[in-house]
Amino acid sequence: MLAVFGVFGIVSFAVAQRKKEVAIRVALGARSTDIFRTAMGFGLRPLPMGILMGVVLSWAGLKVAESQRIVPLGLVSRDPIPYIVVGALLLLTALAAMLWPAYRATTSDPVNTLRRRLRLLRLCIIRQRLPEQPVSGDDD
C-alpha cells in the first residue's frame, strides 16, 4: 500500500511540474491520448528498475538472514515464481495508481494553466524589482 501511495505522489508531482508543457502541447493540438501516454510515461520510466532492485534486494536480504540463522533454513525460495508474481502485482498497482494523475493531465484546461503560470511569473519579476538599498561603508 505504501508503494501505491508513493507512486501516486511521484506521478502527481511530475505531472504538476510539467503542467506548462502539457498545456502548451494541448494548445498546439496534441490529442488527449498523447497527453495520457506522456503522463503515464512519467511514472513508468523508473518502475522496472525499482521493481528489479526490490526483488533482488529482498532475495539477498533473505539469504543473509538465513545465513545468520535469523529465519529458518529453507525459507529462501530458489523458485523465481513468487518474486515474479510480487513484481507483477507491484507493476499493476503502480499502473492503477498512475491512472488518476494521467487522467487529470488530459482534462486540464490549457488556457487557465498558462494564465496561472504567467501570473506567477509576473509576481516573481515584481518581487525581484526591489528598490536598491544604499551601500553602507566608506564614502569618498
SEFI-166198 format. One record per residue (C-alpha): x, y, z; residue number from 1. Coordinates in nm, 2 decimals. Each point is the difference from the previous one (the first is absolute). Example, Ala and Ser with C-alpha at 12.3 -4.5 7.8 and 13.67 -1.06 7.14 Angstrom:
SEFI-166198
+--------+--------+--------+------+
:   east :  north :     up : kenu :
+--------+--------+--------+------+
:   1.23 :  -0.45 :   0.78 :    1 :
:   0.14 :   0.34 :  -0.07 :    2 :
+--------+--------+--------+------+
END
This chain:
SEFI-166198
+--------+--------+--------+------+
:   east :  north :     up : kenu :
+--------+--------+--------+------+
:   0.00 :   0.00 :   0.00 :    1 :
:   0.29 :   0.23 :   0.08 :    2 :
:   0.14 :  -0.06 :  -0.35 :    3 :
:  -0.33 :   0.10 :  -0.16 :    4 :
:  -0.02 :   0.33 :   0.19 :    5 :
:   0.37 :   0.07 :  -0.08 :    6 :
:  -0.05 :  -0.06 :  -0.37 :    7 :
:  -0.32 :   0.21 :   0.00 :    8 :
:   0.18 :   0.29 :   0.17 :    9 :
:   0.30 :  -0.02 :  -0.23 :   10 :
:  -0.21 :  -0.01 :  -0.32 :   11 :
:  -0.23 :   0.28 :   0.13 :   12 :
:   0.30 :   0.21 :   0.08 :   13 :
:   0.16 :  -0.07 :  -0.34 :   14 :
:  -0.32 :   0.09 :  -0.19 :   15 :
:  -0.04 :   0.32 :   0.21 :   16 :
:   0.35 :   0.10 :  -0.08 :   17 :
:  -0.06 :  -0.05 :  -0.37 :   18 :
:  -0.34 :   0.17 :  -0.02 :   19 :
:   0.13 :   0.28 :  -0.21 :   20 :
:   0.15 :  -0.24 :  -0.25 :   21 :
:  -0.33 :  -0.20 :  -0.01 :   22 :
:  -0.20 :   0.32 :  -0.04 :   23 :
:   0.22 :   0.11 :  -0.29 :   24 :
:  -0.04 :  -0.34 :  -0.17 :   25 :
:  -0.37 :   0.02 :   0.04 :   26 :
:  -0.02 :   0.35 :  -0.13 :   27 :
:   0.21 :  -0.10 :  -0.30 :   28 :
:  -0.24 :  -0.29 :  -0.08 :   29 :
:   0.12 :  -0.30 :   0.18 :   30 :
:  -0.26 :  -0.27 :   0.05 :   31 :
:  -0.11 :  -0.11 :   0.34 :   32 :
:   0.14 :  -0.35 :  -0.06 :   33 :
:   0.35 :   0.15 :  -0.06 :   34 :
:  -0.03 :   0.20 :   0.32 :   35 :
:  -0.11 :  -0.31 :   0.19 :   36 :
:   0.29 :  -0.21 :  -0.14 :   37 :
:   0.24 :   0.27 :   0.10 :   38 :
:  -0.13 :   0.03 :   0.35 :   39 :
:   0.01 :  -0.38 :   0.04 :   40 :
:   0.36 :   0.01 :  -0.12 :   41 :
:   0.10 :   0.23 :   0.28 :   42 :
:  -0.07 :  -0.28 :   0.25 :   43 :
:   0.08 :  -0.30 :  -0.22 :   44 :
:   0.36 :   0.08 :  -0.07 :   45 :
:   0.14 :  -0.07 :   0.35 :   46 :
:  -0.24 :  -0.29 :   0.08 :   47 :
:   0.19 :  -0.29 :  -0.16 :   48 :
:   0.33 :   0.09 :   0.16 :   49 :
:  -0.17 :   0.05 :   0.34 :   50 :
:  -0.18 :  -0.33 :  -0.02 :   51 :
:   0.31 :  -0.18 :  -0.11 :   52 :
:   0.21 :   0.15 :   0.28 :   53 :
:  -0.27 :  -0.09 :   0.26 :   54 :
:  -0.02 :  -0.36 :  -0.11 :   55 :
:   0.38 :  -0.04 :   0.00 :   56 :
:   0.04 :   0.17 :   0.34 :   57 :
:  -0.28 :  -0.20 :   0.16 :   58 :
:   0.16 :  -0.33 :  -0.13 :   59 :
:   0.34 :   0.11 :   0.12 :   60 :
:  -0.14 :   0.11 :   0.34 :   61 :
:  -0.16 :  -0.33 :   0.05 :   62 :
:   0.32 :  -0.18 :  -0.09 :   63 :
:   0.19 :   0.21 :   0.26 :   64 :
:  -0.27 :  -0.06 :   0.26 :   65 :
:   0.01 :  -0.37 :  -0.07 :   66 :
:   0.38 :  -0.01 :   0.03 :   67 :
:  -0.02 :   0.18 :   0.34 :   68 :
:  -0.27 :  -0.25 :   0.11 :   69 :
:  -0.25 :   0.28 :   0.05 :   70 :
:  -0.25 :  -0.19 :  -0.22 :   71 :
:  -0.04 :  -0.38 :  -0.02 :   72 :
:   0.20 :  -0.18 :  -0.26 :   73 :
:  -0.17 :  -0.06 :  -0.33 :   74 :
:  -0.22 :   0.31 :   0.03 :   75 :
:   0.19 :   0.17 :  -0.29 :   76 :
:  -0.17 :  -0.14 :  -0.31 :   77 :
:   0.22 :  -0.08 :  -0.29 :   78 :
:  -0.33 :   0.01 :  -0.21 :   79 :
:  -0.02 :   0.33 :  -0.19 :   80 :
:  -0.39 :  -0.02 :  -0.02 :   81 :
:  -0.07 :   0.19 :   0.33 :   82 :
:   0.24 :   0.28 :  -0.10 :   83 :
:  -0.15 :   0.03 :  -0.34 :   84 :
:  -0.36 :   0.00 :   0.14 :   85 :
:   0.09 :   0.27 :   0.25 :   86 :
:   0.17 :   0.21 :  -0.26 :   87 :
:  -0.30 :  -0.03 :  -0.24 :   88 :
:  -0.24 :   0.09 :   0.28 :   89 :
:   0.21 :   0.31 :   0.09 :   90 :
:   0.00 :   0.10 :  -0.37 :   91 :
:  -0.38 :  -0.04 :  -0.03 :   92 :
:  -0.06 :   0.20 :   0.32 :   93 :
:   0.24 :   0.27 :  -0.12 :   94 :
:  -0.19 :   0.02 :  -0.33 :   95 :
:  -0.33 :   0.03 :   0.18 :   96 :
:   0.15 :   0.28 :   0.22 :   97 :
:   0.12 :   0.19 :  -0.31 :   98 :
:  -0.34 :   0.00 :  -0.17 :   99 :
:  -0.15 :   0.30 :   0.20 :  100 :
:   0.29 :   0.24 :  -0.05 :  101 :
:   0.02 :  -0.09 :  -0.37 :  102 :
:  -0.37 :   0.05 :  -0.04 :  103 :
:   0.02 :   0.34 :   0.18 :  104 :
:   0.27 :   0.11 :  -0.24 :  105 :
:  -0.22 :  -0.07 :  -0.30 :  106 :
:  -0.30 :   0.19 :   0.14 :  107 :
:   0.19 :   0.31 :   0.11 :  108 :
:  -0.09 :   0.33 :  -0.17 :  109 :
:   0.32 :   0.13 :  -0.18 :  110 :
:  -0.12 :   0.36 :   0.00 :  111 :
:  -0.05 :   0.01 :   0.38 :  112 :
:   0.33 :  -0.18 :   0.06 :  113 :
:   0.20 :   0.24 :  -0.22 :  114 :
:  -0.18 :   0.30 :   0.15 :  115 :
:   0.09 :  -0.12 :   0.36 :  116 :
:   0.37 :  -0.06 :  -0.11 :  117 :
:   0.02 :   0.35 :  -0.15 :  118 :
:  -0.15 :   0.15 :   0.32 :  119 :
:   0.26 :  -0.18 :   0.21 :  120 :
:   0.28 :   0.12 :  -0.23 :  121 :
:  -0.12 :   0.36 :   0.03 :  122 :
:   0.00 :  -0.03 :   0.38 :  123 :
:   0.36 :  -0.13 :  -0.01 :  124 :
:   0.11 :   0.28 :  -0.22 :  125 :
:  -0.17 :   0.26 :   0.22 :  126 :
:   0.16 :  -0.14 :   0.31 :  127 :
:   0.35 :   0.02 :  -0.16 :  128 :
:  -0.05 :   0.37 :  -0.07 :  129 :
:   0.07 :   0.12 :   0.35 :  130 :
:   0.13 :   0.36 :   0.05 :  131 :
:   0.37 :   0.01 :   0.01 :  132 :
:   0.14 :   0.01 :   0.35 :  133 :
:   0.26 :   0.27 :   0.07 :  134 :
:   0.34 :  -0.16 :   0.05 :  135 :
:   0.14 :   0.07 :   0.34 :  136 :
:   0.37 :   0.04 :   0.04 :  137 :
:   0.27 :   0.25 :  -0.09 :  138 :
:  -0.12 :   0.32 :  -0.17 :  139 :
:   0.28 :   0.15 :  -0.19 :  140 :
+--------+--------+--------+------+
END
